[in-house]
Every structure is written in C-alpha cells, then in structure tokens.
Amino acid sequence: MDFFQKLFSSSDFIPRAQCGNWTVGLIRLHNLSDFFIWTAYLAIPLVLVIFAYDRRRDLPFRQLFWLFGLFIFACGTTHLMDIILFYNPMYRLSGLIKLVTAAASWGTVIALCYVTPQLLKMRSPSDFEQEIAQRREVEASLHNEIAQRLEIEAALKEAIEKHQQTEQVLQLEVAQRQRMEAEWARIFDLSPDKLCVVGFDGFFKRVNPMWVISLGYTHTELMSRPVYDFVYPDDLDRTLKELEKARGGGNTESFENRFICKDGSYKWLSWRTKVVPEEELIYGAARDTTERKTAELLLQSTLLQLERSNRELQDFASIASHDLQEPLRAIQAFSERLQTKHKESLNEEGSDYLSRINKAASRMRSLIQDLLAYSRVTTRMQPFASVNLNTTIKNVMNDLIVRVEETGGRVEVEELPTIEADAMQMNQLFQNLIGNALKFYRDGVPPVIKVHALEPLDKEGEVWIQIMVKDNGIGFDQKFADRIFSPFERLHNKSQYSGTGIGLAICRKIAERHGGQISVQSVPGEGSQFLIFLPVRQLQNSL
C-alpha cells in the first residue's frame, strides 16, 4: 500500500543525472534517443489501430492488434520514463510501467503462440496470386462464355424477331388472301354476268347464281351434267372446238353460242375464257347478249325496210321530178294560153279562177321542188371531203347578191374553219339560213347578218366547231324553236312572206347527216341566232 502511495514520489532517490559523470552532451544524447524511440513506439500502435484496425474491420485476429499495440506503447513509455528519471527519480512508477510492459510482452508472446499456427495455415501471397490468376482465367472463360451466350442470345433474338416478322407478314398475306378470296367470292356471286369454272373433263366445277337465275336449272342440275348438254344443237360443233382449243391452252377472247334454258328457250352468250393448263381448269365469263342479238336482228330488219324506203323515196323523187311536174307544166302552159288568147272572152270571175289556177300550180311546183330538195339530202349526197367554209360563204353571197342589194342589207363574215363535209350541202345550209335572214327582216330596218365561228370544243377526243348565224330580223317566240325545223312548218302568213317552210327542215337534216345539230335562240322584234354544231372530222367517208 505504501508503494502506491509513494508511486509518484522522488524523495527517496536522487536524479540519474546526478549519479556518475554525466555530461550535458551525453544526457542530451540519451534523452533525444529515448524521446524519438518513445514517439516511434507511440506512433506504431496508432498506425496499427487507425489504418489496419479501424479501416479494415474484416481483418482476422483483431484482438492481437490491440495487444501488440499495448505492448509497443508500454515499451515506448519505458523510454519516456528514462528521460523523466534524469530529472525526477520516480523509480516506483518506472518499475510499475516496466511490469505492465512485461505483462503486455508476455501476453503478446502467448497470443503469438496461439495465433502463429493459424497464421502459418494461411495462404501465401503466391498462393493468392495463383488463385487470382486462376480466377482471372475462369473469369476470362466466363466472359468468353457470356459473350458467346450473348451472341447466341442476340442471334436467337434476331432470329425470333425475323420469325415474328415473317409470321406477321404471313398472317397479313393470309388475311389479305382471305379478304381477296372473300371479295372475289362476293364479286363472283354478285356479278350480273355468268361466271364459271370448267374442268378439262367438260363439267362445271363452280358457277355463280346468275346461271341458276338466267337458265332456270338448279345448281345440282348444272353441276351434274357436262357443259355441252346445255348448248343449242346448232352451236354444239363450234362449242366443242372451243373446248378442245382450251384443253390445248388457248384462251378465248370472243366467242358466242346459245344455251338452252330449262323452259326450252335459249340465251345468247358471249364468252371470254382464261385457261390454266397446270390446274386443268377453264375460267369463263359469259355475258347474256340475247337482247343485243334480238336488237341486231331487229336492226337488220329495220335497215332492210330503210333501204326499201330509200329506194321508194328515190323512185318517188324520180316520179316527182318527171311524172308529177309534167302535168303541172301542162296546166301552167294551158292556163297561160287561156290568159293570152282568150282573156277577152272570159268574164271577171273566170279570169280570177284562171289566176288562182296559175298560182296553185306554181305553189304546187314549189312544194314538189322543195320536197325533192329535202329528199336529196339523203338520196343524192356526195362523199365527205375537205371544205373551206370561207369559200362556201363566198359562193352563197354570189347567189344572194341581188337579194342583199334589194333589201339594203349587209352580211358580215369572220374567218371560218375548214372541215370534212359535203360541199353542196354546206352551200345549201348557209344559203337557206342567210336567205331566211334576208327574207324575214323588219320594215324600215335593213337586215344585218353576222356569220362567225365560236371557240372549238373537245368532245371525247374529237374537235367540234360552232358557227353562229345571227340576224336583226323579226324574230319569233322561243316556244316555236323546235317547231320551225319541221317540214312545211310556217310561223307567218304566206301572203306576207313567200316560201313553203321546208328550208330550215333541210338545214336540220344536213346538220344531222354530218353528225351534228342545229339550234336557234330568238326574241320577237330583235332577231334570231342559229348555232350550227359540226365535227371537224367525219367518222366515215360517206353516210
């Protein structure tokens, strides 16, 4: 107990520096050496604790670091006490510190005896380096395998995507094909034509409902018998030849035959076929042309009747020009002789009757001549040729020059085109129109006639001209616009205006003969304007 009470006491001893012949230099040598030893011993455990223990909590044998640090710290403290003892002889404290140092030293020795075998069992750095190398090889192998797997996965993914794309394309194609098949089936069923598929064996493989509707057979009846069983006997040989041609791969662009209906009647069918030799199938479309055939027969009959009528009209024209006019000439001749030779023997009533006979004969002769002119539009027509309408108008004006001078009128003509036409009929057309304009003028107003071409029109690829003939005459009510083109139709009193009423009818017939038409717009008291619509080129040389 007395030891610990005097632990820091130095009264029982003298300082070391006073023992022996210590020089100042020697004391400093010892003190400095002990100081640096102490600081080093103090730093070592700090480094162990801070860098090795505190920052690496996963190190094994952590307690050994504490024990080793305590041992080093105690050893350093003994060197610190050696410095103190030079000036303050606390030998009891020094001895205690050495005791602690001894205990820490042996504790460390014992701990090392325990730990060293375990440390010896631990692998050396070369072992670690070898393991690290092996691990790196394994990692490299794994990396290669992973890279290969990634490549395989990428290739597999790409293959899957391509497969999915292909599958989508196939699905779209299947859907599109199904849609097209459905559309084709609807078109097949709804077609007004008779559609069918025929095998090389001569039997129907498929027919649309129009076959049942048109011919009257059931679907089973049509499918159970060969095609030629339904063919009209007179057309059977031609049909069999077409079927044989189809078996050889030949398509049919145009072929007509008759099919027998269930009620015994027959239908005319116009065929077009497409042969698929590898499938031994014939795809056919048959259009019912019965109405057209009937119309053609009727047209042929009508044409024959028209030819007969034309011949009769020509015969009539010949009779009218010779046989009918001859008696008229005799009537006029004898009536004129009566007027000249026996005028004095006739009373006033007889003279009036004779005058009426002359006028009636003259009018009858005018009617016959106009009727002949009307018939000649179709009976004495000339082939179409190039006609300069400017030349036509000049010829017309030469014929009408006297009438123009008598009326004090004026005819204004602008540049006209050249067309394919009958030159004589063009001359007659314009002479009738301009002649009428010079006839039907207003009192006190000289007639002014204007002839000019409007802008050409394009009609279905063909060029058409429009020619206007406009006057300032008496005009007429527009409601009579179509009536005036009828033969012998007059809107005015014949005593006031001469003529038979055939001129405009001839104009319409000439226009129609050239594939065109003529129309009129008129206002009473202001005048009329006639519009002629004609093609520049004729579809055929002569009509």
C-alpha positions in Angstrom: 0.0 0.0 0.0 2.9 2.3 0.9 4.2 1.6 -2.7 1.3 3.0 -4.5 1.1 6.0 -2.1 4.7 6.9 -3.0 4.2 5.9 -6.6 4.9 9.4 -7.8 7.3 10.4 -5.0 11.0 11.0 -5.7 12.2 11.9 -2.2 13.9 8.5 -1.6 16.2 8.8 -4.7 18.4 11.2 -6.4 18.1 12.1 -10.2 20.0 10.0 -12.6 21.8 13.0 -14.0 23.5 13.4 -10.6 24.8 9.9 -10.5 28.1 9.4 -12.2 30.0 11.8 -14.5 27.1 12.7 -16.9 28.0 15.4 -19.3 25.4 17.6 -20.9 26.0 16.2 -24.3 25.7 12.7 -23.1 22.4 13.5 -21.3 21.1 15.1 -24.4 22.1 12.1 -26.5 20.2 9.7 -24.2 17.2 12.0 -23.8 16.8 12.6 -27.6 17.3 8.9 -28.4 14.7 7.9 -25.8 12.3 10.7 -27.0 12.4 9.5 -30.6 12.1 5.9 -29.5 9.1 6.8 -27.4 7.4 8.8 -30.2 8.0 6.0 -32.6 6.5 3.5 -30.1 3.6 5.8 -29.7 3.1 6.2 -33.5 3.2 2.5 -34.3 0.1 1.4 -32.3 -1.7 4.5 -33.6 -1.0 3.5 -37.2 -2.0 -0.1 -36.4 -5.2 0.9 -34.9 -6.1 3.6 -37.4 -5.0 2.1 -40.7 -5.1 -1.6 -40.0 -7.8 -2.0 -37.5 -10.2 0.9 -37.8 -10.2 0.9 -41.6 -10.2 -2.9 -42.1 -12.8 -4.3 -39.7 -12.8 -7.5 -41.6 -9.1 -8.4 -40.7 -8.7 -11.6 -38.8 -7.2 -11.6 -35.2 -8.3 -8.1 -34.4 -7.5 -8.6 -30.7 -3.9 -9.3 -31.5 -3.6 -5.8 -33.0 -4.8 -4.3 -29.7 -2.4 -6.4 -27.6 0.5 -5.8 -29.9 -0.3 -2.0 -29.8 -0.4 -2.1 -26.0 3.0 -3.9 -25.9 4.6 -1.3 -28.2 3.0 1.6 -26.3 4.3 0.2 -23.0 7.8 -0.3 -24.4 7.8 3.3 -25.6 6.6 4.5 -22.2 9.7 2.9 -20.5 11.9 5.1 -22.8 9.8 8.2 -21.7 10.4 7.2 -18.1 14.2 7.1 -18.8 14.0 10.7 -19.8 12.0 11.6 -16.7 14.4 9.8 -14.3 17.3 12.0 -15.4 15.4 14.9 -13.6 12.7 13.3 -11.4 13.6 9.9 -9.9 10.1 8.3 -9.9 11.5 4.8 -9.8 8.4 3.2 -8.3 6.3 4.5 -11.4 9.1 3.4 -13.7 9.1 -0.1 -12.2 5.2 -0.3 -12.5 5.4 0.7 -16.1 8.1 -2.0 -16.8 5.8 -4.5 -15.0 3.0 -3.6 -17.3 5.4 -3.8 -20.2 6.5 -7.2 -19.2 2.8 -8.4 -18.8 2.0 -7.0 -22.2 5.1 -8.5 -23.7 4.3 -12.0 -22.4 0.6 -11.6 -23.2 1.7 -10.8 -26.8 4.1 -13.9 -26.7 1.3 -16.1 -25.5 -1.1 -14.7 -28.1 1.5 -15.2 -30.9 1.9 -18.8 -29.7 -1.8 -19.2 -30.3 -2.1 -17.2 -33.4 1.1 -18.2 -35.2 0.0 -21.7 -36.1 -3.2 -20.3 -37.6 -1.2 -17.7 -39.4 1.1 -20.4 -40.8 -2.0 -22.1 -42.1 -3.0 -19.0 -44.1 -2.1 -18.9 -47.8 0.9 -17.1 -49.0 0.8 -14.1 -51.5 2.0 -16.5 -54.3 -1.0 -18.7 -53.4 -3.2 -15.7 -53.7 -1.5 -14.6 -56.9 -2.0 -18.1 -58.3 -5.6 -18.1 -57.2 -6.1 -14.7 -58.6 -4.6 -15.9 -61.9 -6.8 -18.9 -61.9 -9.8 -16.8 -61.1 -8.9 -14.4 -63.9 -8.7 -17.4 -66.3 -12.0 -18.5 -65.0 -13.4 -15.0 -65.3 -12.0 -14.7 -68.8 -13.5 -18.1 -69.7 -16.8 -16.9 -68.1 -16.5 -13.6 -70.0 -16.0 -15.6 -73.3 -18.8 -17.9 -72.5 -21.0 -14.9 -71.5 -20.0 -13.2 -74.7 -20.8 -16.3 -76.7 -24.1 -16.7 -74.9 -24.9 -13.0 -75.5 -24.0 -13.5 -79.2 -26.2 -16.6 -79.3 -29.0 -14.8 -77.4 -28.6 -11.8 -79.8 -28.7 -14.2 -82.8 -31.6 -16.1 -81.3 -33.4 -12.8 -80.6 -32.8 -11.6 -84.1 -34.0 -15.0 -85.4 -37.1 -14.7 -83.2 -37.7 -11.2 -84.4 -37.3 -12.3 -88.0 -39.5 -15.2 -87.4 -42.1 -12.9 -85.8 -41.8 -10.5 -88.7 -42.1 -13.4 -91.2 -45.1 -14.7 -89.2 -46.7 -11.2 -89.2 -46.1 -11.0 -93.0 -47.6 -14.4 -93.5 -50.5 -13.5 -91.3 -51.0 -10.3 -93.3 -50.7 -12.3 -96.6 -53.1 -14.9 -95.3 -55.5 -12.2 -94.1 -55.2 -10.4 -97.4 -55.7 -13.6 -99.4 -58.7 -14.4 -97.3 -60.0 -10.9 -97.8 -59.4 -11.2 -101.6 -61.0 -14.6 -101.7 -64.0 -13.2 -99.8 -64.1 -10.2 -102.2 -63.7 -12.5 -105.2 -66.5 -14.7 -103.8 -68.8 -11.7 -103.4 -68.0 -10.4 -106.8 -68.4 -13.9 -108.2 -71.8 -14.2 -106.6 -73.0 -10.7 -107.3 -71.8 -10.4 -110.9 -74.5 -9.8 -113.5 -72.5 -11.9 -115.9 -72.4 -15.7 -115.7 -69.1 -16.7 -114.2 -67.9 -20.3 -114.1 -65.0 -22.7 -113.7 -65.0 -25.6 -116.1 -62.7 -28.6 -115.9 -61.0 -30.2 -118.9 -63.5 -33.1 -118.4 -66.2 -30.7 -119.7 -68.1 -30.4 -116.3 -68.8 -27.3 -114.3 -66.6 -27.0 -111.2 -68.2 -23.8 -110.0 -71.0 -21.5 -111.2 -72.3 -18.2 -109.8 -76.0 -17.7 -109.0 -76.7 -15.9 -112.3 -76.6 -19.3 -114.1 -79.5 -20.6 -112.0 -81.4 -17.3 -112.3 -80.9 -17.0 -116.1 -81.2 -20.6 -117.3 -83.7 -21.8 -114.7 -81.8 -25.0 -113.8 -80.9 -25.9 -110.2 -77.3 -25.7 -109.0 -77.2 -29.5 -108.8 -78.5 -29.9 -112.4 -75.8 -27.6 -113.7 -73.0 -29.3 -111.8 -74.1 -32.9 -112.6 -74.2 -32.6 -116.5 -71.4 -31.8 -119.0 -71.4 -28.2 -120.3 -72.3 -29.2 -123.9 -75.5 -30.8 -122.7 -76.9 -27.2 -122.3 -75.6 -25.9 -125.7 -78.0 -25.3 -128.5 -77.6 -28.1 -131.1 -76.7 -25.7 -134.0 -73.8 -24.3 -131.9 -72.6 -27.6 -130.5 -69.8 -28.3 -133.0 -68.3 -24.8 -132.6 -68.5 -25.1 -128.8 -66.7 -28.5 -128.8 -64.0 -27.0 -131.0 -63.5 -24.1 -128.5 -63.4 -26.6 -125.6 -60.7 -28.6 -127.4 -58.8 -25.4 -128.1 -59.0 -24.6 -124.4 -57.6 -28.0 -123.5 -54.6 -27.1 -125.6 -54.0 -23.9 -123.6 -55.7 -21.4 -125.9 -57.7 -18.6 -124.4 -60.9 -17.2 -125.9 -61.3 -13.5 -126.4 -64.6 -13.6 -128.2 -67.0 -16.5 -128.8 -70.7 -16.6 -129.0 -73.1 -19.5 -128.6 -76.6 -20.3 -127.4 -77.5 -22.1 -124.2 -80.8 -23.9 -123.8 -82.9 -22.8 -120.8 -85.0 -25.2 -118.7 -88.2 -23.9 -120.3 -86.9 -24.7 -123.8 -86.0 -21.2 -124.8 -82.4 -20.2 -125.3 -80.0 -17.4 -124.4 -77.2 -15.9 -126.5 -73.9 -15.9 -124.5 -70.7 -14.0 -125.4 -67.7 -15.8 -123.9 -64.2 -14.8 -122.7 -62.1 -17.5 -121.1 -58.7 -17.9 -119.4 -57.1 -21.4 -119.3 -54.9 -22.6 -116.5 -53.3 -25.8 -118.0 -51.5 -26.9 -114.9 -54.8 -27.0 -113.0 -56.7 -28.3 -116.0 -59.3 -25.6 -115.4 -61.0 -23.0 -117.7 -62.2 -19.8 -116.0 -65.0 -18.3 -118.1 -67.2 -15.2 -118.1 -70.4 -15.3 -120.2 -72.4 -12.2 -120.9 -76.1 -12.5 -121.9 -76.3 -10.9 -125.3 -79.8 -12.1 -126.1 -81.3 -8.6 -126.1 -78.4 -7.3 -128.3 -78.8 -10.2 -130.7 -82.6 -9.5 -130.9 -81.8 -5.8 -131.4 -79.3 -6.7 -134.1 -81.9 -8.8 -135.9 -84.5 -6.0 -135.5 -81.9 -3.5 -136.7 -81.2 -5.7 -139.8 -84.9 -5.8 -140.5 -85.1 -2.1 -140.0 -82.2 -1.5 -142.3 -83.8 -3.6 -144.9 -87.0 -1.7 -144.5 -85.0 1.6 -144.6 -83.3 0.5 -147.8 -86.7 -0.3 -149.3 -88.0 3.1 -148.1 -84.9 4.9 -149.6 -85.5 3.1 -152.9 -89.1 4.0 -152.8 -88.2 7.6 -151.9 -85.7 7.7 -154.9 -88.5 6.3 -157.1 -90.8 9.0 -155.7 -88.2 11.7 -156.3 -87.9 10.4 -159.9 -91.7 10.4 -160.3 -92.0 13.9 -158.6 -89.3 15.3 -160.8 -90.7 13.9 -164.1 -94.2 12.5 -163.9 -95.7 14.9 -161.3 -94.1 18.1 -162.7 -95.1 17.3 -166.3 -98.9 17.6 -165.7 -98.2 20.8 -163.7 -96.2 22.2 -166.6 -99.1 21.4 -168.9 -101.6 23.0 -166.5 -99.5 26.2 -166.3 -98.9 26.2 -170.1 -102.6 25.9 -171.0 -103.7 28.4 -168.3 -101.2 30.9 -169.6 -102.6 30.3 -173.2 -106.1 31.0 -171.9 -104.9 34.2 -170.4 -103.2 35.4 -173.5 -105.5 34.1 -176.3 -109.0 34.1 -174.6 -108.7 36.7 -172.0 -111.3 38.9 -173.7 -113.8 36.1 -173.8 -113.5 35.4 -170.0 -115.5 37.5 -167.6 -114.0 38.8 -164.3 -114.9 35.6 -162.4 -113.4 33.4 -165.0 -110.2 35.4 -165.0 -110.0 35.2 -161.2 -110.4 31.4 -161.4 -107.7 31.2 -164.0 -105.4 33.3 -161.9 -105.9 31.1 -158.9 -105.2 28.0 -161.1 -101.9 29.5 -162.1 -100.9 30.4 -158.5 -101.9 27.0 -157.2 -99.9 25.3 -159.9 -96.9 27.5 -159.2 -97.2 26.8 -155.4 -97.6 23.0 -156.1 -94.4 23.1 -158.3 -92.5 25.0 -155.5 -93.7 22.3 -153.0 -92.6 19.5 -155.2 -89.2 21.1 -155.8 -88.7 21.8 -152.1 -89.7 18.2 -151.3 -87.2 17.0 -153.9 -84.5 19.2 -152.2 -85.4 17.7 -148.8 -85.2 14.1 -150.1 -81.9 14.8 -152.0 -80.1 15.4 -148.6 -80.0 11.6 -148.2 -80.6 10.4 -151.8 -78.1 12.5 -153.7 -75.4 13.0 -151.1 -71.8 13.4 -152.0 -68.7 11.8 -150.2 -67.3 13.9 -147.4 -64.2 16.0 -148.4 -62.3 18.9 -147.1 -64.5 22.0 -147.3 -63.3 25.6 -146.7 -66.4 27.3 -145.3 -65.0 30.7 -146.3 -65.2 29.6 -149.9 -68.7 28.2 -149.2 -69.9 31.6 -147.8 -68.4 33.5 -150.9 -70.4 31.2 -153.3 -73.6 31.8 -151.2 -73.1 35.5 -151.3 -72.7 35.5 -155.1 -76.0 33.7 -155.3 -77.7 36.2 -152.9 -76.1 39.4 -154.1 -79.2 40.7 -155.8 -81.4 40.0 -152.7 -78.9 41.8 -150.5 -79.0 44.9 -152.7 -82.8 44.8 -152.9 -83.1 44.8 -149.1 -80.2 47.2 -148.5 -78.8 44.6 -146.1 -75.3 43.7 -145.0 -73.6 40.3 -144.4 -70.6 40.3 -142.1 -68.5 37.2 -142.2 -65.5 36.4 -140.0 -62.8 33.8 -140.6 -64.4 30.3 -140.7 -62.6 26.9 -140.3 -62.1 24.0 -142.8 -64.0 20.8 -142.1 -64.8 17.4 -143.7 -68.3 17.8 -145.2 -70.5 17.5 -148.3 -69.6 20.8 -150.1 -73.0 21.1 -151.9 -74.9 20.5 -148.7 -72.8 23.1 -146.8 -73.6 25.6 -149.6 -77.3 24.8 -149.2 -77.2 25.0 -145.4 -75.8 28.6 -145.3 -77.8 29.7 -148.3 -81.1 28.7 -146.5 -80.0 30.4 -143.3 -78.8 33.7 -144.8 -81.7 33.7 -147.3 -84.2 33.4 -144.5 -82.4 36.3 -142.7 -82.8 38.4 -145.8 -86.4 37.5 -146.1 -87.7 37.9 -142.6 -86.5 41.5 -141.8 -88.3 44.3 -140.1 -89.9 47.1 -142.1 -87.6 50.1 -142.2 -84.7 48.2 -140.7 -82.1 46.9 -143.2 -81.1 43.3 -142.4 -77.7 42.8 -140.9 -76.5 39.2 -140.8 -73.3 38.2 -138.9 -71.6 34.8 -139.5 -68.7 33.8 -137.2 -67.1 30.8 -135.5 -67.1 30.3 -131.8 -64.4 28.6 -129.8 -63.9 24.9 -130.9 -65.0 22.2 -128.4 -63.3 18.9 -127.5 -65.8 16.2 -127.2 -64.5 12.7 -126.4 -61.2 13.4 -128.2 -62.9 14.9 -131.3 -62.8 18.6 -132.2 -66.2 20.2 -132.9 -66.8 23.6 -134.4 -69.6 26.1 -133.5 -70.8 28.6 -136.2 -73.2 31.3 -135.3 -75.6 32.9 -137.9 -77.2 36.0 -136.3 -79.7 38.5 -137.7 -81.6 41.5 -136.6 -84.9 40.5 -138.2 -88.5 40.0 -136.9 -87.6 37.0 -134.7 -90.2 34.7 -133.2 -91.4 33.3 -129.9 -88.8 30.9 -128.4 -91.5 28.3 -127.8 -91.6 27.6 -131.6 -87.8 27.0 -131.6 -88.2 23.3 -132.4 -91.3 23.5 -134.5 -89.7 25.7 -137.2 -87.3 22.8 -138.1 -90.3 20.6 -139.2 -91.0 20.2 -142.9 -93.6 22.7 -144.3 -93.9 24.5 -141.0 -94.6 28.2 -141.2 -95.0 30.8 -138.4 -96.1 33.7 -140.7 -98.7 34.3 -143.3 -97.7 33.1 -146.8 -99.2 36.2 -148.3 -96.7 38.3 -146.4 -93.6 36.1 -146.7 -93.2 33.7 -149.5 -91.9 30.1 -149.2 -93.0 26.6 -148.4 -91.5 26.2 -144.9 -89.0 23.5 -146.0 -85.7 25.4 -145.8 -85.0 25.0 -142.0 -86.0 21.3 -142.2 -83.4 20.9 -144.9 -80.8 22.7 -142.6 -81.5 20.3 -139.7 -81.3 17.2 -142.0 -78.0 18.4 -143.4 -76.6 19.0 -139.9 -77.8 15.6 -138.7 -76.4 13.9 -141.8 -73.0 15.3 -140.8 -73.3 14.0 -137.3 -74.1 17.5 -135.9 -77.1 19.5 -134.9 -78.6 23.0 -135.3 -80.5 25.1 -132.7 -81.9 28.6 -132.5 -82.4 31.4 -130.0 -84.9 34.1 -130.9 -86.6 37.2 -129.5 -89.6 38.7 -131.3 -88.7 42.1 -132.8 -85.0 41.7 -132.1 -83.9 38.8 -134.3 -82.6 35.2 -134.2 -79.3 33.5 -133.9 -78.8 30.0 -135.3 -76.0 27.8 -133.8 -74.5 25.1 -136.0 -72.6 22.3 -134.2 -70.4 20.1 -136.5 -67.4 17.7 -136.1 -64.2 18.8 -137.9 -63.5 15.2 -139.0 -66.2 12.7 -140.0 -66.0 9.2 -138.6 -66.7 7.7 -142.0 -66.3 8.9 -145.6 -69.9 9.0 -146.5 -73.3 8.4 -144.9 
